[in-house]
C-alpha cells in the first residue's frame, strides 16, 4: 500500500517474526509509563495477539503497525486505538524503540503516514493522543504534525509514587 510508505520508513502489518521485538517492547518497564502497562506480557499472549492482528479495525477497534526501515529492521510501533467509526475518531500512540533511532525523523514520518492513512482511507474526522506533561519529545512530535493541546487532565496517572498530569491533544481533518 503506497499510503504507508515514506522516504525513510514504511508502516507494515505485524508478522510472526515480530514476536521477539514486540515482547521486548511490551516488557520494557522503562516505557510502561507511556502505555499504562503494569504487568509483563508472555510470549504466548503476544503470539496470540499477532495471530489475530489480521482482523479488521472495524471489528477490533485498533490497528498496530510496525515502523520499519527499508532494510526491514523494525524501529518501533504506531497504533490507532479506541477506533470509533460512528464519531470518526481514534487515538494514536507511537514508540520508536532505540534511543539511537530517535531524533532522526522516523517518528515524525510514521505519524504523518498514519495521519494521511486515517484521514484518507478510514475517513476519520479526528485523531487524538494523550501525553504526559513532562514528555517534551512527544509534545514536540505531535505539535509538529498539527495536533493542538485541548485539555489538561490533572493528577491523571500514578507513576512511581506520584500523580502526573496528562495533556489531551487533537488533530481535526479539515
C-alpha positions in Angstrom: 0.0 0.0 0.0 1.7 3.2 -1.2 0.0 5.3 1.5 2.1 3.7 4.2 5.5 4.2 2.5 7.6 7.2 3.3 11.0 8.4 2.3 13.0 6.6 5.0 10.5 4.3 6.6 7.3 2.4 6.0 4.5 1.1 8.1 3.6 -2.6 7.9 1.3 -5.1 9.5 2.6 -7.3 12.3 4.3 -10.5 11.2 5.1 -13.7 13.2 8.8 -12.7 13.1 7.9 -9.7 15.2 7.3 -11.8 18.3 10.7 -11.1 20.0 10.6 -7.4 19.1 7.1 -6.9 20.5 7.9 -9.0 23.5 10.9 -6.8 24.3 9.0 -3.6 23.9 5.9 -4.7 25.9 8.1 -5.9 28.8 10.4 -2.9 28.9 9.5 -1.3 32.3 11.2 1.9 31.3 8.4 2.7 28.8 5.4 1.2 30.8 4.5 4.8 31.8 3.6 5.8 28.3 1.4 2.7 27.7 -0.1 2.5 31.1 1.2 -1.1 31.4 1.6 -2.5 34.9 2.2 -6.2 34.2 4.5 -8.1 31.8 3.2 -9.9 28.8 4.1 -13.5 28.0 5.3 -14.6 24.6 2.2 -16.8 24.4 -0.1 -13.8 24.7 1.8 -11.7 22.2 1.9 -14.6 19.8 -1.9 -14.9 20.1 -2.2 -11.1 19.5 -0.1 -11.3 16.4 -2.1 -14.2 15.1 -5.3 -12.1 15.4 -3.8 -8.9 14.2 -5.2 -9.5 10.7 -8.7 -8.7 11.9 -10.3 -5.6 10.6 -10.0 -2.3 12.5 -13.8 -2.0 12.4 -14.1 -5.3 14.4 -11.2 -4.9 16.9 -11.2 -1.1 17.2 -7.5 -0.9 16.9 -4.6 -1.1 14.5 -1.0 -1.7 15.3 1.7 -1.2 12.7 5.4 -1.7 12.8 7.7 1.2 11.8 10.4 -0.4 9.6 13.3 1.0 7.7 13.9 -0.2 4.1 16.3 -2.8 5.4 13.2 -4.4 7.1 14.6 -3.6 10.6 11.7 -2.8 13.0 12.3 0.6 14.6 9.1 0.9 16.6 5.3 0.7 16.5 2.5 3.1 15.9 -1.1 2.4 16.9 -4.6 3.5 16.3 -6.8 2.6 19.3 -10.3 3.3 20.6 -11.4 3.4 17.0 -14.8 5.0 16.9 -16.4 4.8 13.4 -19.6 6.5 14.4 -17.9 9.6 15.7 -15.0 9.4 13.2 -12.1 9.4 15.7 -9.3 7.3 17.1 -6.4 7.6 19.5 -2.8 7.5 18.3 0.2 6.0 20.2 3.8 5.8 18.9 7.1 4.4 20.1 10.5 4.5 18.4 12.3 1.8 20.4 16.1 2.5 20.4 17.4 5.9 21.5 19.9 6.0 18.6 16.8 5.9 16.3 15.1 8.8 17.9 15.6 12.4 16.8 16.2 11.1 13.2 12.7 11.9 12.0 11.3 8.3 11.9 8.6 9.1 14.4 7.5 12.3 12.5 7.5 10.4 9.2 5.5 7.5 10.7 3.0 9.8 12.3 2.5 11.7 9.1 1.9 8.4 7.2 -0.6 7.3 9.8 -2.4 10.7 9.8 -2.7 10.5 6.0 -4.0 6.9 6.1 -6.5 7.7 8.9 -8.0 10.7 7.1 -7.8 9.3 3.5 -8.6 5.6 3.9 -10.5 5.4 7.2 -12.3 8.7 6.6 -11.7 9.8 10.2 -12.7 13.3 11.3 -10.2 13.5 14.1 -7.2 11.9 15.9 -6.2 12.4 19.5 -3.4 11.5 21.8 -2.6 11.6 25.5 0.8 12.9 26.5 2.3 13.2 30.0 3.1 16.9 30.6 6.8 16.1 31.1 7.2 14.2 27.8 8.7 17.0 25.8 9.7 14.8 22.9 6.2 13.6 22.3 4.7 17.0 22.7 7.1 18.4 20.1 6.4 15.4 17.7 2.6 15.7 17.8 2.6 19.5 17.7 4.9 19.3 14.6 2.1 17.4 12.8 -0.6 19.9 13.7 -2.0 18.4 16.9 -3.4 21.1 19.3 -3.5 20.8 23.1 -7.1 20.9 24.1 -7.0 19.9 27.7 -5.2 19.0 30.9 -6.1 16.0 32.9 -4.9 16.8 36.4 -3.3 14.0 38.5 -4.3 11.6 35.7 -1.6 8.9 36.0 0.0 7.5 39.1 3.7 6.9 38.3 6.5 6.0 40.8 4.6 7.2 43.8 3.4 10.4 42.3 0.5 11.6 40.3 1.3 13.2 36.9 -0.8 15.5 34.7 -1.6 14.4 31.2 -2.4 16.6 28.1 -5.0 15.8 25.6 -4.1 16.7 22.0 -6.4 16.6 19.0 -6.0 16.9 15.2 -9.1 17.6 13.1 -9.4 16.6 9.5 -10.3 19.9 7.8 
